[in-house]
Amino acid sequence: MDIRQVTDDYAVSGQIAADDIRAIKEAGFRSIICNRPDDEQPGQPSAAEIAVAAEAAELVFRHIPFTSGQMTEEDVAEMAEALDEIPGPVFAYCRSGARSTNIFMAAKQAKG
C-alpha cells in the first residue's frame, strides 16, 4: 500500500485489502472512502469486506463508486457531502489512487 498525501487531511492509494486497515488506522486516519466499483477487476476485495474491517477498527467507511473517466456531478456531490460529514483525516482508495484524487479535487472545487 502506497499512501500518497493530497492535503494534510486527505490521502489516497490504490486498492487495499482488509489486512491494510490496521496500518491505515495506525497512520491516524479516521475515515475510509472507496471510489472503486465492486468487481471492477477479478479478485479485488469487495467494498463490503473492507467496510467490515474498517468498522471493526472503529473507522468510518463510505462507498462512492464510479468508473474511471465517468465521474458525474452526482458522484462529486456525494463525495463533497461525505467529506463534510465524516471525520478526518480521510483515506480514499480506488485502483491506482488517481480517481480518488480527481473526485476529491472536483468536490473541493464544487464547494467553492
Backbone as ProteinMPNN parsed JSONL, in Angstrom:
{"seq_chain_A": "MDIRQVTDDYAVSGQIAADDIRAIKEAGFRSIICNRPDDEQPGQPSAAEIAVAAEAAELVFRHIPFTSGQMTEEDVAEMAEALDEIPGPVFAYCRSGARSTNIFMAAKQAKG", "coords_chain_A": {"N_chain_A": [[0.845, -1.171, 0.0], [0.676, 2.084, -0.985], [0.62, 5.029, 0.38], [-0.419, 8.205, -0.492], [-0.189, 11.544, 0.238], [-2.568, 14.033, -0.311], [-3.67, 16.35, 0.713], [-3.25, 17.881, 3.952], [-5.253, 16.596, 5.326], [-6.23, 14.53, 3.782], [-5.665, 11.588, 1.988], [-4.562, 9.206, -0.498], [-4.626, 5.942, -2.075], [-3.865, 3.033, -4.068], [-5.823, 0.046, -4.622], [-6.801, -1.512, -1.586], [-6.468, -4.069, 0.964], [-8.292, -5.962, 3.43], [-6.464, -6.514, 5.415], [-4.883, -4.266, 5.431], [-6.109, -2.336, 6.924], [-5.416, -1.98, 9.634], [-2.879, -0.685, 9.486], [-3.686, 1.658, 8.234], [-5.323, 2.805, 10.172], [-3.395, 3.092, 12.219], [-1.828, 5.006, 11.022], [-3.227, 7.236, 11.528], [-5.627, 7.879, 10.3], [-9.161, 8.48, 10.196], [-11.355, 7.904, 8.741], [-12.488, 6.078, 5.844], [-12.779, 6.088, 2.347], [-14.095, 4.413, -0.394], [-13.671, 4.529, -3.797], [-14.056, 2.81, -5.811], [-15.822, 0.679, -7.994], [-17.384, -2.433, -7.105], [-16.131, -5.574, -8.24], [-14.668, -4.59, -10.374], [-12.262, -5.5, -11.176], [-11.09, -8.812, -11.436], [-10.894, -10.637, -8.409], [-10.497, -8.508, -6.653], [-10.967, -7.121, -3.372], [-14.254, -6.8, -2.002], [-16.243, -3.838, -1.465], [-17.861, -4.137, 0.751], [-16.476, -6.042, 2.26], [-14.164, -4.589, 2.966], [-15.432, -2.56, 4.37], [-16.452, -3.909, 6.638], [-14.058, -4.62, 7.941], [-13.032, -2.052, 8.381], [-14.983, -0.889, 10.048], [-14.759, -2.591, 12.23], [-12.356, -1.715, 13.169], [-13.064, 0.67, 14.132], [-13.321, 2.762, 12.296], [-14.793, 5.115, 10.083], [-16.628, 4.296, 7.184], [-17.197, 4.854, 3.74], [-18.761, 4.223, 0.624], [-18.324, 5.281, -2.492], [-18.658, 4.681, -5.416], [-17.411, 4.899, -8.774], [-16.911, 4.608, -12.29], [-13.75, 4.755, -13.792], [-12.932, 7.728, -15.461], [-15.56, 8.376, -15.847], [-16.852, 10.114, -14.094], [-19.551, 11.674, -12.494], [-21.695, 14.578, -11.946], [-23.302, 13.97, -9.805], [-21.766, 12.053, -8.463], [-19.663, 13.687, -7.609], [-21.052, 15.474, -5.947], [-21.941, 13.682, -3.979], [-19.492, 12.892, -2.927], [-18.535, 15.352, -1.92], [-20.438, 15.813, 0.054], [-19.936, 13.611, 1.732], [-17.323, 14.224, 2.572], [-17.876, 16.444, 4.103], [-19.309, 15.322, 6.181], [-17.971, 13.101, 7.404], [-15.39, 12.145, 9.791], [-12.086, 13.513, 9.696], [-8.568, 12.787, 9.623], [-8.982, 11.69, 6.197], [-8.805, 8.703, 4.336], [-8.672, 7.584, 1.075], [-9.416, 5.286, -1.566], [-8.897, 3.66, -4.756], [-8.444, 2.065, -7.892], [-5.839, 2.906, -8.589], [-5.394, 5.23, -7.186], [-5.628, 7.611, -8.497], [-8.274, 8.219, -9.366], [-9.533, 8.668, -6.908], [-8.143, 10.925, -6.114], [-8.87, 12.74, -8.139], [-11.697, 12.996, -7.807], [-11.792, 14.088, -5.28], [-10.546, 16.602, -5.674], [-12.407, 17.693, -7.488], [-14.692, 17.757, -5.853], [-13.892, 19.583, -3.884], [-13.569, 21.853, -5.477], [-16.182, 22.211, -6.359], [-17.401, 23.024, -4.061], [-16.445, 25.512, -3.814]], "CA_chain_A": [[0.0, 0.0, 0.0], [1.454, 3.311, -1.146], [-0.218, 6.157, 0.783], [0.041, 9.488, -1.039], [-0.895, 12.685, 0.819], [-3.071, 15.028, -1.24], [-3.674, 17.512, 1.607], [-2.961, 17.441, 5.324], [-6.386, 15.845, 5.86], [-6.747, 13.603, 2.779], [-4.63, 10.81, 1.302], [-5.094, 8.183, -1.392], [-3.773, 4.84, -2.512], [-4.535, 2.053, -4.898], [-6.64, -0.951, -3.928], [-6.329, -2.038, -0.308], [-7.051, -5.31, 1.463], [-8.728, -5.844, 4.82], [-5.257, -6.543, 6.248], [-4.274, -2.931, 5.444], [-6.883, -1.438, 7.786], [-4.65, -1.674, 10.85], [-1.864, 0.322, 9.146], [-4.401, 2.899, 7.939], [-5.702, 3.372, 11.471], [-2.177, 3.491, 12.917], [-1.333, 6.219, 10.367], [-4.009, 8.347, 12.047], [-6.858, 8.138, 9.557], [-10.384, 8.214, 10.944], [-12.386, 7.512, 7.778], [-12.045, 5.49, 4.576], [-13.717, 6.162, 1.228], [-13.779, 3.577, -1.551], [-14.203, 5.079, -5.034], [-13.959, 1.755, -6.822], [-16.96, -0.245, -8.057], [-17.093, -3.846, -6.881], [-15.928, -6.433, -9.412], [-14.018, -3.885, -11.475], [-11.159, -6.371, -11.56], [-11.225, -10.086, -10.736], [-10.102, -10.862, -7.207], [-10.391, -7.364, -5.737], [-11.877, -7.226, -2.228], [-15.469, -6.006, -2.15], [-16.372, -2.705, -0.546], [-18.447, -4.66, 1.996], [-15.392, -6.69, 3.005], [-13.345, -3.517, 3.532], [-16.275, -1.859, 5.345], [-16.488, -4.705, 7.867], [-12.756, -4.459, 8.603], [-12.913, -0.652, 8.821], [-15.87, -0.688, 11.19], [-14.173, -3.321, 13.362], [-11.251, -0.877, 13.645], [-13.698, 1.926, 14.535], [-13.148, 3.767, 11.25], [-15.98, 5.362, 9.279], [-16.429, 3.834, 5.808], [-18.163, 5.259, 2.718], [-18.527, 3.671, -0.712], [-18.772, 6.219, -3.528], [-18.022, 4.1, -6.601], [-17.674, 5.344, -10.142], [-15.974, 4.056, -13.259], [-12.698, 5.691, -14.18], [-13.243, 8.52, -16.645], [-17.001, 8.582, -15.974], [-17.317, 10.804, -12.894], [-20.723, 12.514, -12.744], [-21.958, 15.626, -10.959], [-23.861, 13.296, -8.629], [-20.627, 11.475, -7.753], [-18.947, 14.8, -6.974], [-21.901, 15.959, -4.853], [-21.903, 12.669, -2.913], [-18.163, 12.98, -2.305], [-18.491, 16.593, -1.146], [-21.264, 15.569, 1.238], [-19.199, 12.691, 2.608], [-16.194, 14.939, 3.162], [-18.433, 17.331, 5.131], [-19.915, 14.548, 7.268], [-17.129, 12.115, 8.09], [-14.222, 12.73, 10.457], [-10.781, 13.408, 9.048], [-8.172, 12.694, 8.221], [-9.664, 10.717, 5.348], [-8.021, 7.863, 3.43], [-9.523, 7.115, -0.011], [-8.721, 4.391, -2.497], [-9.515, 3.169, -5.984], [-7.493, 1.129, -8.477], [-4.466, 3.433, -8.535], [-5.356, 6.445, -6.38], [-5.914, 8.768, -9.353], [-9.712, 8.501, -9.331], [-9.823, 9.249, -5.585], [-7.583, 12.283, -6.124], [-9.673, 13.563, -9.045], [-13.021, 13.302, -7.243], [-11.54, 14.984, -4.153], [-10.33, 17.931, -6.236], [-13.674, 18.153, -8.035], [-15.582, 18.056, -4.728], [-13.398, 20.828, -3.281], [-13.851, 22.93, -6.431], [-17.629, 22.394, -6.38], [-17.774, 23.739, -2.838], [-16.004, 26.892, -3.964]], "C_chain_A": [[0.895, 1.24, 0.0], [0.55, 4.499, -0.848], [0.397, 7.449, 0.263], [-0.817, 10.614, -0.465], [-1.295, 13.649, -0.287], [-3.148, 16.377, -0.517], [-3.317, 16.985, 2.996], [-4.019, 16.492, 5.855], [-6.936, 14.792, 4.893], [-5.582, 12.926, 2.07], [-5.291, 9.717, 0.481], [-4.093, 7.046, -1.575], [-4.555, 4.018, -3.514], [-5.294, 1.081, -4.007], [-5.988, -1.415, -2.631], [-6.988, -3.382, -0.029], [-7.462, -5.083, 2.912], [-7.532, -5.816, 5.77], [-4.572, -5.185, 6.34], [-4.944, -1.976, 6.427], [-6.101, -1.047, 9.037], [-3.624, -0.572, 10.584], [-2.514, 1.671, 8.848], [-4.805, 3.579, 9.246], [-4.466, 3.874, 12.221], [-1.554, 4.753, 12.306], [-2.158, 7.446, 10.764], [-5.291, 8.669, 11.301], [-8.064, 7.733, 10.386], [-11.522, 7.745, 10.054], [-11.74, 6.963, 6.507], [-13.158, 5.659, 3.555], [-13.196, 5.26, 0.109], [-14.453, 4.189, -2.773], [-14.215, 4.052, -6.16], [-15.221, 0.886, -6.83], [-16.511, -1.674, -7.744], [-16.957, -4.554, -8.225], [-15.353, -5.694, -10.616], [-12.877, -4.733, -12.043], [-11.318, -7.682, -10.798], [-10.314, -10.153, -9.507], [-9.981, -9.68, -6.264], [-11.345, -7.565, -4.569], [-13.108, -6.35, -2.458], [-15.454, -4.85, -1.162], [-16.938, -3.176, 0.787], [-17.38, -5.321, 2.868], [-14.502, -5.643, 3.687], [-14.134, -2.769, 4.602], [-16.32, -2.602, 6.676], [-15.19, -4.538, 8.647], [-12.584, -3.042, 9.141], [-13.76, -0.416, 10.068], [-15.371, -1.426, 12.422], [-13.026, -2.532, 13.977], [-11.747, 0.505, 14.087], [-13.373, 3.081, 13.586], [-14.472, 3.906, 10.502], [-15.667, 4.943, 7.85], [-17.546, 4.361, 4.928], [-17.76, 4.629, 1.394], [-19.161, 4.615, -1.72], [-18.127, 5.768, -4.837], [-18.386, 4.82, -7.891], [-16.575, 4.794, -11.029], [-14.988, 5.136, -13.677], [-13.071, 6.405, -15.472], [-14.716, 8.814, -16.807], [-17.593, 9.22, -14.717], [-18.467, 11.746, -13.267], [-20.826, 13.62, -11.686], [-22.511, 15.021, -9.673], [-22.751, 12.651, -7.798], [-19.891, 12.556, -6.962], [-19.742, 15.325, -5.778], [-21.89, 14.98, -3.685], [-20.56, 12.695, -2.184], [-18.059, 14.223, -1.431], [-19.284, 16.435, 0.147], [-20.541, 14.664, 2.235], [-18.058, 13.417, 3.306], [-16.657, 15.917, 4.242], [-18.87, 16.553, 6.368], [-18.952, 13.674, 8.061], [-15.914, 12.77, 8.735], [-12.944, 12.521, 9.654], [-9.724, 13.124, 10.081], [-8.827, 11.51, 7.501], [-8.654, 10.017, 4.443], [-8.984, 7.366, 2.353], [-8.719, 6.222, -0.946], [-9.583, 4.058, -3.695], [-8.517, 2.179, -6.589], [-6.061, 1.615, -8.312], [-4.296, 4.613, -7.584], [-5.727, 7.683, -7.182], [-7.388, 9.17, -9.292], [-10.096, 9.181, -8.01], [-9.26, 10.661, -5.459], [-8.469, 13.199, -6.967], [-11.022, 13.934, -8.445], [-12.868, 14.227, -6.028], [-11.375, 16.416, -4.658], [-11.627, 18.511, -6.807], [-14.647, 18.533, -6.915], [-15.175, 19.364, -4.061], [-13.73, 22.02, -4.179], [-15.343, 23.243, -6.453], [-18.112, 23.183, -5.164], [-17.333, 25.195, -2.874], [-14.824, 27.145, -3.187]], "O_chain_A": [[1.75, 1.414, 0.868], [-0.205, 4.936, -1.717], [1.559, 7.757, 0.529], [-2.032, 10.634, -0.66], [-0.464, 14.04, -1.107], [-2.746, 17.408, -1.056], [-3.108, 15.786, 3.181], [-3.737, 15.674, 6.729], [-7.995, 14.219, 5.149], [-4.644, 13.58, 1.614], [-6.438, 9.347, 0.731], [-2.904, 7.168, -1.277], [-5.732, 4.264, -3.776], [-5.392, 1.273, -2.795], [-4.786, -1.677, -2.581], [-7.941, -3.776, -0.702], [-7.027, -4.12, 3.544], [-7.583, -5.166, 6.813], [-3.758, -4.97, 7.239], [-4.396, -0.916, 6.728], [-6.132, 0.114, 9.445], [-3.51, 0.371, 11.368], [-1.951, 2.715, 9.176], [-4.642, 4.79, 9.399], [-4.49, 4.963, 12.794], [-0.836, 5.485, 12.988], [-1.827, 8.568, 10.38], [-5.974, 9.637, 11.636], [-8.014, 6.784, 11.169], [-12.535, 7.248, 10.544], [-10.62, 7.324, 6.145], [-14.327, 5.411, 3.847], [-12.03, 5.329, -0.28], [-15.673, 4.353, -2.789], [-14.369, 4.406, -7.329], [-15.643, 0.407, -5.777], [-15.394, -2.07, -8.078], [-17.589, -4.176, -9.211], [-15.534, -6.127, -11.754], [-12.577, -4.68, -13.236], [-11.653, -7.658, -9.614], [-9.141, -9.783, -9.555], [-9.418, -9.82, -5.178], [-12.427, -8.123, -4.751], [-13.003, -5.274, -3.047], [-14.745, -4.88, -0.155], [-16.545, -2.674, 1.839], [-17.394, -5.165, 4.089], [-14.134, -5.8, 4.851], [-13.574, -2.385, 5.629], [-16.233, -1.978, 7.734], [-15.209, -4.338, 9.861], [-12.049, -2.853, 10.233], [-13.295, 0.191, 11.033], [-15.538, -0.944, 13.542], [-12.751, -2.661, 15.17], [-10.948, 1.395, 14.379], [-13.176, 4.219, 14.011], [-15.188, 2.922, 10.313], [-14.571, 5.201, 7.353], [-18.714, 4.324, 5.316], [-16.575, 4.515, 1.08], [-20.384, 4.733, -1.792], [-17.174, 6.385, -5.314], [-19.512, 5.285, -8.072], [-15.456, 4.546, -10.58], [-15.363, 6.289, -13.888], [-13.475, 5.776, -16.45], [-15.11, 9.437, -17.793], [-18.714, 8.897, -14.326], [-18.371, 12.513, -14.225], [-20.132, 13.592, -10.669], [-22.221, 15.506, -8.58], [-22.79, 12.697, -6.569], [-19.542, 12.362, -5.797], [-19.173, 15.59, -4.719], [-21.835, 15.397, -2.528], [-20.507, 12.537, -0.964], [-17.547, 14.151, -0.314], [-18.845, 16.877, 1.209], [-20.539, 14.928, 3.437], [-17.853, 13.24, 4.507], [-15.92, 16.19, 5.19], [-18.807, 17.073, 7.482], [-19.11, 13.526, 9.273], [-15.457, 13.822, 8.286], [-12.753, 11.485, 9.017], [-9.974, 13.216, 11.283], [-9.171, 10.493, 8.103], [-7.77, 10.649, 3.864], [-10.016, 6.781, 2.683], [-7.508, 6.381, -1.096], [-10.81, 4.155, -3.662], [-7.805, 1.51, -5.841], [-5.174, 0.845, -7.942], [-3.173, 4.957, -7.218], [-6.104, 8.702, -6.603], [-7.7, 10.356, -9.176], [-10.874, 10.135, -7.991], [-9.839, 11.501, -4.771], [-8.782, 14.314, -6.549], [-11.449, 15.083, -8.564], [-13.737, 15.064, -5.781], [-11.994, 17.338, -4.128], [-11.909, 19.695, -6.624], [-15.352, 19.535, -7.028], [-16.036, 20.17, -3.709], [-14.129, 23.076, -3.688], [-15.73, 24.407, -6.555], [-19.102, 23.911, -5.232], [-17.783, 26.012, -2.07], [-14.309, 28.263, -3.193]]}, "name": "protein", "num_of_chains": 1, "seq": "MDIRQVTDDYAVSGQIAADDIRAIKEAGFRSIICNRPDDEQPGQPSAAEIAVAAEAAELVFRHIPFTSGQMTEEDVAEMAEALDEIPGPVFAYCRSGARSTNIFMAAKQAKG"}
